[in-house]
Amino acid sequence: MAKQKIAVISVCSILLLAMVVAVTFTSSGENSENSDDTNTKSAMGVTTSQKAIKDICRPADFKETCETKLTAEAGNTTDTKDLIKAAFRVTEKEIREAMQKSPTIQNAAKDPRAPSSIHSPTGAPEVVPVVAAPPAPPPDLTQPNAVVAQDGSGTFKTIDAALQAMPPGNTKRYVIHVKAGVYQEYIRINNTQTNVVLVGDGPTQTKITGNKSVILDHLKTYHTATVGVDGFGFVARDIGFENTAGTGGEQAVALRVSSDQAAFYNCKIDGFQDTLYAHVHRQYYRDCTISGTIDFIFGDAAALFQNCTLVVRKPGVNQANMVTAQGRKFDYEPTGFVLQNCKFTGEPDYLAAAATFKSYLGRPWKDYAKTMVLYSNIESVIDPTGWQPWPPNLYIDTCWYAEFGNTGPAAATTSRVTWQGIKHVAKEEAETYVPGKFLRGDDWIPATGVPYTSGVMPAA
């Protein structure tokens, strides 16, 4: 759903851009209607209209959608000014529909602290900023709203039951204390369940586990997640998420996060291929341990991992490990992965067989994949070349990969791949990728209650 909203807004933006093209088309072609051959003009009307629409939609990233929407609105008109008016009508309609479907914008409109209403008091269309709802105050962990315990000592025996009891329309932090135990549940926190806080008794004591996978269960990757989070303002701390499908299951997600202003502290996220699906929106991970094999942190979120431990596991036969697979599709997206003060290491089974397998910092999943490795410790588990292409050799010129200030046996960049997409940044630019700047974290992370360093972390 989040991707669809992004696509709709992108189409709207591109249609607005297309107006410039249309105006240019008008000024250069306004004398083309002086022909006396009306029969020829009639016969060519549809073709002329289609050509004009294609010209208007040429700059669009979503050309097919642009052409389909504009054709439906304009019909077979060949008058360029009418096409321009139709394009504006489509743009206004799509923006209004996107606003009506967005819980974030709706919540902001209802909140007295939001800068302005979505609708103009005069009824005329307005250009309004897309704003996030203000974060709720920090959670009071000493007074949970619900307690989950398998032995019956809490108010609920399952996490799902605690979520179902959540009051509709909740805007405050809703704290669920999950006592120690292994919970074999598939959890979905939908986009109406906002400000949920899951608190365990420790990342190895409280664990949510599942084993769904693409191969073994014939599911799309998105639907394999043990825990999937859509609701705004989600926080998890002192808890584990796991997918045990193993290397034979191929893509098997332990945790999917599609929540804006999501924060994770002292969590353990374990799997193999595609462990953590950092899907969309802003996400902050602090003091977490994440393990896996192929592309085990992937997605198109703006996600920052601060002081986390990234653990490569023993992959399947003839496989290699990629820690990240970022999925930015367009160069204007403000998304990417930042690994700040993290540790890249391997679990014992991998280290015992390290000569057989290779591991890399990542590979580009989509055209404009973006990843920054900043002030991290890179152990010898990472191959000296650093990065792998997406097969056969995709996105190596359009991706954006940078490393700065790293230490450890594999931190040297002298043997790194030399793609056009490998960037060499100075200190000033590198330090724009701290959470206070990259995530605008000062506006919302303190309110989650998790430890937070806005800028460069102090030396250990």
C-alpha positions as CSV (number, residue, x, y, z in Angstrom):
1,M,0.0,0.0,0.0
2,A,2.8,2.4,0.9
3,K,4.5,1.8,-2.5
4,Q,1.2,2.5,-4.3
5,K,0.8,5.8,-2.5
6,I,4.4,6.7,-3.5
7,A,3.6,5.8,-7.1
8,V,0.4,7.9,-7.1
9,I,2.2,10.9,-5.7
10,S,5.0,10.4,-8.1
11,V,2.5,10.4,-11.0
12,C,1.0,13.6,-9.8
13,S,4.4,15.3,-9.6
14,I,5.3,14.1,-13.0
15,L,2.0,15.3,-14.5
16,L,2.7,18.7,-13.0
17,L,6.2,18.6,-14.6
18,A,4.5,17.6,-17.8
19,M,2.6,20.8,-17.9
20,V,5.9,22.5,-18.8
21,V,6.3,20.1,-21.7
22,A,2.7,20.7,-22.7
23,V,3.2,24.5,-22.8
24,T,6.3,24.1,-24.9
25,F,4.3,21.8,-27.2
26,T,1.6,24.5,-27.4
27,S,3.9,27.3,-28.3
28,S,5.8,25.3,-30.9
29,G,2.7,23.7,-32.5
30,E,0.0,26.2,-32.3
31,N,0.1,27.0,-36.0
32,S,-0.2,23.4,-37.1
33,E,-4.0,23.6,-37.3
34,N,-4.1,25.9,-40.3
35,S,-4.5,23.1,-42.8
36,D,-7.6,23.2,-45.0
37,D,-7.8,19.4,-45.2
38,T,-10.4,18.8,-42.5
39,N,-11.0,15.2,-43.6
40,T,-7.3,14.4,-43.1
41,K,-7.4,16.1,-39.7
42,S,-10.4,14.1,-38.6
43,A,-8.8,10.8,-39.7
44,M,-5.6,11.6,-37.9
45,G,-7.4,13.0,-34.8
46,V,-6.8,9.9,-32.6
47,T,-3.2,9.5,-33.7
48,T,-2.5,13.2,-33.1
49,S,-4.1,13.0,-29.6
50,Q,-2.1,10.0,-28.7
51,K,1.1,11.7,-29.9
52,A,0.3,14.8,-27.8
53,I,-0.4,12.7,-24.7
54,K,2.9,10.8,-25.2
55,D,4.7,14.1,-25.5
56,I,3.2,15.3,-22.3
57,C,4.0,12.1,-20.5
58,R,7.5,11.7,-21.9
59,P,9.3,13.1,-18.7
60,A,7.2,10.8,-16.4
61,D,8.8,7.9,-14.5
62,F,5.4,6.2,-14.7
63,K,4.8,6.8,-18.4
64,E,2.2,4.1,-18.9
65,T,0.1,5.3,-15.9
66,C,0.4,8.9,-17.1
67,E,-0.8,8.1,-20.6
68,T,-3.7,5.8,-19.4
69,K,-5.0,8.4,-16.9
70,L,-4.7,11.3,-19.3
71,T,-6.3,9.4,-22.2
72,A,-9.3,8.4,-20.0
73,E,-9.8,12.1,-19.1
74,A,-9.1,13.7,-22.4
75,G,-10.6,11.2,-24.9
76,N,-9.6,11.9,-28.5
77,T,-9.2,15.6,-28.2
78,T,-6.4,17.1,-30.4
79,D,-6.5,20.6,-28.9
80,T,-3.4,21.0,-26.9
81,K,-4.9,23.5,-24.5
82,D,-7.7,21.0,-23.7
83,L,-5.1,18.4,-23.1
84,I,-3.3,20.7,-20.7
85,K,-6.5,21.3,-18.8
86,A,-7.2,17.6,-18.7
87,A,-3.8,17.0,-17.3
88,F,-4.4,19.5,-14.5
89,R,-7.7,17.8,-13.7
90,V,-6.1,14.4,-13.5
91,T,-3.3,15.8,-11.3
92,E,-5.8,17.4,-8.9
93,K,-7.9,14.2,-8.7
94,E,-5.0,11.9,-8.1
95,I,-3.5,14.2,-5.3
96,R,-6.9,14.4,-3.6
97,E,-7.4,10.7,-3.7
98,A,-3.9,10.1,-2.4
99,M,-4.6,12.5,0.5
100,Q,-7.9,10.8,1.3
101,K,-6.2,7.4,1.5
102,S,-3.3,8.5,3.6
103,P,-3.7,7.9,7.4
104,T,-0.7,10.1,8.0
105,I,-2.2,13.1,6.3
106,Q,-5.6,12.5,7.8
107,N,-4.1,12.3,11.3
108,A,-2.1,15.5,10.7
109,A,-5.3,17.3,9.5
110,K,-7.1,16.3,12.7
111,D,-4.2,17.3,15.0
112,P,-4.3,20.9,16.2
113,R,-0.5,21.0,16.2
114,A,-0.4,20.2,12.5
115,P,0.5,23.3,10.4
116,S,-2.6,23.5,8.3
117,S,-5.7,21.8,7.1
118,I,-5.6,19.7,4.0
119,H,-8.6,21.5,2.5
120,S,-8.8,25.1,1.5
121,P,-11.7,27.0,3.3
122,T,-12.6,28.4,-0.1
123,G,-12.8,25.0,-1.8
124,A,-10.0,25.9,-4.2
125,P,-7.2,23.4,-4.6
126,E,-4.1,24.1,-2.6
127,V,-0.5,22.9,-2.7
128,V,0.1,21.6,0.8
129,P,3.2,20.0,2.3
130,V,3.0,16.3,3.1
131,V,3.6,16.3,6.9
132,A,3.9,13.5,9.4
133,A,1.7,13.5,12.5
134,P,3.6,14.7,15.6
135,P,5.1,11.8,17.6
136,A,3.3,10.7,20.7
137,P,5.1,11.3,24.0
138,P,7.6,8.7,25.2
139,P,6.1,5.4,26.5
140,D,5.8,4.7,30.2
141,L,7.2,1.2,30.3
142,T,6.3,0.8,34.0
143,Q,2.6,0.9,33.2
144,P,1.9,-1.3,30.2
145,N,-1.5,-1.3,28.6
146,A,-1.4,-5.1,28.2
147,V,0.8,-7.9,29.5
148,V,1.2,-11.1,27.5
149,A,2.3,-14.3,29.2
150,Q,2.0,-17.9,28.0
151,D,1.6,-19.1,31.6
152,G,-1.6,-17.1,32.1
153,S,0.1,-14.6,34.5
154,G,-0.7,-11.7,32.2
155,T,-3.9,-10.2,30.7
156,F,-3.4,-12.1,27.5
157,K,-1.8,-15.4,26.4
158,T,-1.0,-14.2,22.8
159,I,0.4,-11.1,21.3
160,D,-2.3,-11.0,18.7
161,A,-5.0,-11.0,21.4
162,A,-3.3,-8.0,23.0
163,L,-3.3,-6.2,19.7
164,Q,-6.9,-7.0,19.0
165,A,-7.8,-5.4,22.4
166,M,-6.2,-2.1,21.4
167,P,-8.7,0.7,21.4
168,P,-9.7,1.9,17.9
169,G,-8.3,5.3,17.0
170,N,-5.6,5.1,19.6
171,T,-3.1,8.0,19.4
172,K,-1.1,7.4,22.6
173,R,1.7,4.9,23.1
174,Y,0.1,1.5,23.6
175,V,2.6,-0.6,25.5
176,I,2.5,-4.4,25.3
177,H,4.8,-6.2,27.7
178,V,5.6,-9.6,26.3
179,K,7.0,-11.8,29.1
180,A,9.7,-14.4,28.4
181,G,8.8,-17.2,26.1
182,V,8.9,-18.4,22.5
183,Y,5.7,-17.1,20.8
184,Q,4.9,-19.0,17.6
185,E,2.7,-16.4,16.1
186,Y,2.4,-14.5,12.8
187,I,1.8,-10.9,13.9
188,R,0.4,-8.1,11.7
189,I,0.2,-4.6,13.1
190,N,-2.0,-2.8,10.6
191,N,-2.0,0.8,9.7
192,T,-4.8,1.7,12.1
193,Q,-2.8,0.3,15.0
194,T,-0.5,3.3,15.6
195,N,2.0,3.9,18.3
196,V,2.3,0.3,19.4
197,V,5.3,-0.5,21.7
198,L,6.4,-4.1,22.1
199,V,8.6,-4.7,25.1
200,G,10.1,-8.1,25.8
201,D,12.2,-9.4,28.7
202,G,15.3,-9.5,26.6
203,P,16.1,-10.3,23.0
204,T,16.9,-13.9,23.7
205,Q,14.3,-14.4,26.4
206,T,11.2,-13.1,24.5
207,K,11.1,-14.4,20.9
208,I,8.5,-14.3,18.2
209,T,9.2,-17.1,15.7
210,G,7.9,-18.4,12.4
211,N,9.1,-20.4,9.4
212,K,7.2,-19.2,6.3
213,S,9.2,-19.0,3.1
214,V,8.9,-18.4,-0.7
215,I,9.9,-21.9,-1.7
216,L,8.3,-24.0,1.1
217,D,5.1,-22.1,1.4
218,H,4.7,-20.7,-2.2
219,L,4.3,-17.2,-0.9
220,K,5.5,-13.8,-2.1
221,T,8.5,-12.5,0.0
222,Y,6.3,-9.8,1.6
223,H,3.9,-12.4,3.0
224,T,6.6,-14.6,4.6
225,A,7.2,-12.2,7.5
226,T,6.9,-13.5,11.0
227,V,6.0,-10.0,12.1
228,G,4.8,-7.3,9.7
229,V,4.4,-3.7,10.9
230,D,2.4,-1.0,9.1
231,G,1.2,1.2,11.9
232,F,2.8,4.6,12.4
233,G,5.2,5.1,15.3
234,F,6.0,1.5,16.1
235,V,8.6,0.8,18.8
236,A,10.1,-2.5,19.8
237,R,12.7,-3.1,22.5
238,D,14.3,-6.1,24.3
239,I,12.6,-8.6,22.0
240,G,13.6,-11.1,19.3
241,F,12.1,-11.8,15.8
242,E,12.9,-15.0,14.0
243,N,12.3,-16.9,10.8
244,T,13.7,-20.5,11.0
245,A,12.9,-21.6,7.4
246,G,16.7,-22.0,6.7
247,T,18.6,-21.7,3.5
248,G,16.3,-24.2,1.7
249,G,13.4,-21.9,2.0
250,E,15.2,-19.1,0.2
251,Q,13.4,-15.7,0.9
252,A,12.0,-15.9,4.4
253,V,11.4,-12.7,6.3
254,A,11.6,-12.5,10.1
255,L,10.5,-8.8,10.3
256,R,8.9,-6.5,7.8
257,V,8.7,-2.8,8.7
258,S,6.5,-0.4,6.7
259,S,6.0,1.9,9.6
260,D,7.1,5.6,9.5
261,Q,9.0,6.8,12.6
262,A,9.7,3.2,13.7
263,A,12.4,2.5,16.3
264,F,14.0,-0.7,17.5
265,Y,16.3,-1.0,20.5
266,N,18.2,-4.1,21.8
267,C,16.3,-6.4,19.4
268,K,17.6,-9.6,17.9
269,I,16.4,-10.2,14.3
270,D,17.4,-13.7,13.0
271,G,16.9,-15.4,9.7
272,F,18.7,-16.5,6.6
273,Q,17.9,-15.0,3.2
274,D,15.9,-11.7,3.5
275,T,15.8,-11.6,7.3
276,L,14.8,-7.9,7.7
277,Y,12.6,-6.3,5.1
278,A,13.1,-2.5,5.8
279,H,10.3,-1.9,3.4
280,V,9.5,1.9,3.4
281,H,9.6,5.0,5.5
282,R,11.9,6.2,8.3
283,Q,13.4,3.5,10.6
284,Y,15.9,3.6,13.4
285,Y,17.7,0.6,14.8
286,R,19.9,1.0,17.9
287,D,22.0,-1.7,19.6
288,C,20.3,-4.5,17.6
289,T,21.8,-7.8,16.3
290,I,20.7,-8.8,12.9
291,S,21.8,-12.1,11.3
292,G,21.4,-13.8,7.9
293,T,22.9,-14.9,4.6
294,I,21.7,-13.4,1.3
295,D,20.4,-9.8,1.2
296,F,19.5,-10.1,4.9
297,I,18.8,-6.4,5.2
298,F,16.8,-5.3,2.2
299,G,14.1,-2.8,1.1
300,D,13.6,0.8,0.2
301,A,13.3,2.5,3.6
302,A,15.3,5.4,4.9
303,A,16.8,3.1,7.6
304,L,19.7,3.9,9.9
305,F,21.5,1.2,12.0
306,Q,23.4,2.7,14.9
307,N,25.8,0.6,17.0
308,C,24.3,-2.6,15.6
309,T,25.9,-6.0,15.1
310,L,25.5,-7.6,11.7
311,V,26.2,-11.3,11.7
312,V,26.7,-13.4,8.6
313,R,25.6,-17.0,8.8
314,K,26.7,-20.1,6.9
315,P,24.8,-20.0,3.6
316,G,23.7,-22.8,1.3
317,V,26.1,-24.6,-1.1
318,N,27.6,-22.3,-3.8
319,Q,26.0,-19.2,-2.2
320,A,27.5,-16.0,-1.0
321,N,26.3,-13.6,1.7
322,M,25.3,-10.0,1.1
323,V,24.5,-8.0,4.2
324,T,22.5,-5.3,2.4
325,A,20.3,-5.1,-0.7
326,Q,18.9,-1.6,-0.8
327,G,16.1,-1.0,-3.3
328,R,15.9,2.7,-4.2
329,K,14.3,2.8,-7.7
330,F,14.6,6.6,-8.5
331,D,17.5,9.0,-7.8
332,Y,15.2,11.5,-6.2
333,E,14.0,9.2,-3.4
334,P,15.3,10.3,0.1
335,T,15.9,6.7,1.0
336,G,18.9,4.5,1.7
337,F,20.6,2.4,4.4
338,V,23.2,3.9,6.8
339,L,25.3,1.6,8.9
340,Q,26.8,3.8,11.6
341,N,29.2,2.5,14.2
342,C,28.1,-1.1,13.4
343,K,30.1,-4.3,13.7
344,F,30.3,-6.7,10.7
345,T,31.1,-10.2,12.0
346,G,30.2,-13.9,11.5
347,E,28.7,-16.6,13.6
348,P,30.9,-19.6,14.6
349,D,29.6,-22.0,12.0
350,Y,30.4,-19.5,9.3
351,L,33.8,-18.6,10.7
352,A,34.7,-22.3,10.7
353,A,33.9,-22.5,7.0
354,A,34.9,-19.0,6.0
355,A,37.4,-20.3,3.4
356,T,34.5,-21.8,1.5
357,F,32.2,-18.8,1.3
358,K,32.4,-15.1,0.6
359,S,30.5,-12.3,2.2
360,Y,30.0,-8.7,1.0
361,L,28.7,-5.4,2.4
362,G,25.9,-5.5,-0.1
363,R,24.6,-5.4,-3.6
364,P,22.2,-3.1,-5.4
365,W,18.7,-4.5,-5.5
366,K,17.3,-1.7,-7.7
367,D,18.7,1.0,-10.0
368,Y,19.6,3.7,-7.5
369,A,20.4,1.6,-4.4
370,K,22.1,3.7,-1.7
371,T,24.1,2.5,1.2
372,M,26.6,4.3,3.5
373,V,28.9,2.4,5.9
374,L,30.1,5.0,8.5
375,Y,32.6,4.6,11.3
376,S,32.0,0.9,11.5
377,N,34.2,-2.1,12.4
378,I,34.5,-4.4,9.4
379,E,36.0,-7.8,10.3
380,S,37.7,-10.1,7.9
381,V,34.4,-11.9,7.1
382,I,33.8,-9.2,4.4
383,D,35.6,-9.8,1.1
384,P,38.2,-7.2,0.2
385,T,36.2,-6.2,-3.0
386,G,33.4,-5.1,-0.6
387,W,30.4,-5.1,-3.0
388,Q,28.7,-7.4,-5.4
389,P,26.6,-6.5,-8.5
390,W,23.1,-7.7,-9.0
391,P,23.3,-10.5,-11.6
392,P,24.4,-10.4,-14.2
393,N,26.1,-7.0,-13.7
394,L,23.2,-4.6,-13.0
395,Y,23.1,-1.1,-11.4
396,I,26.8,-0.7,-10.9
397,D,26.9,2.7,-12.5
398,T,23.7,4.1,-11.0
399,C,23.9,2.9,-7.4
400,W,25.4,5.0,-4.6
401,Y,27.8,3.2,-2.2
402,A,30.1,4.9,0.1
403,E,32.4,4.0,3.1
404,F,34.0,6.5,5.5
405,G,36.0,6.3,8.7
406,N,35.7,2.5,9.1
407,T,38.1,0.3,11.0
408,G,38.9,-3.4,11.2
409,P,40.7,-6.0,9.0
410,A,38.4,-5.5,6.0
411,A,37.9,-1.7,6.2
412,A,40.6,-0.9,3.7
413,T,39.1,0.3,0.4
414,T,42.2,-0.3,-1.8
415,S,40.8,-3.5,-3.2
416,R,37.2,-2.4,-3.5
417,V,35.3,-2.7,-6.8
418,T,35.8,0.4,-9.0
419,W,32.3,0.9,-10.3
420,Q,31.0,4.3,-11.2
421,G,28.5,3.9,-8.4
422,I,31.3,3.7,-5.7
423,K,31.6,7.1,-4.2
424,H,34.5,8.7,-2.3
425,V,33.1,11.2,0.1
426,A,34.8,13.7,2.4
427,K,34.2,13.9,6.1
428,E,31.7,16.8,5.8
429,E,29.5,14.9,3.4
430,A,29.9,11.6,5.2
431,E,28.6,13.1,8.5
432,T,25.4,14.3,6.8
433,Y,24.3,10.6,7.1
434,V,23.9,10.7,10.9
435,P,20.4,10.2,12.1
436,G,19.7,13.8,13.1
437,K,20.2,14.8,9.5
438,F,19.4,11.7,7.4
439,L,16.2,10.7,9.3
440,R,15.5,14.2,10.8
441,G,15.6,12.1,13.9
442,D,15.7,15.0,16.4
443,D,12.0,15.6,15.5
444,W,10.8,12.1,16.5
445,I,13.4,9.6,17.8
446,P,13.7,11.0,21.4
447,A,9.9,10.6,21.7
448,T,10.3,6.8,21.2
449,G,12.2,6.5,24.4
450,V,15.1,4.5,22.9
451,P,18.7,5.6,23.3
452,Y,19.7,8.0,20.5
453,T,22.8,9.8,19.3
454,S,21.9,12.5,16.9
455,G,25.3,12.9,15.3
456,V,28.7,11.3,15.3
457,M,29.0,8.8,18.2
458,P,31.8,9.2,20.7
459,A,34.8,7.0,20.2
460,A,34.6,3.8,22.2
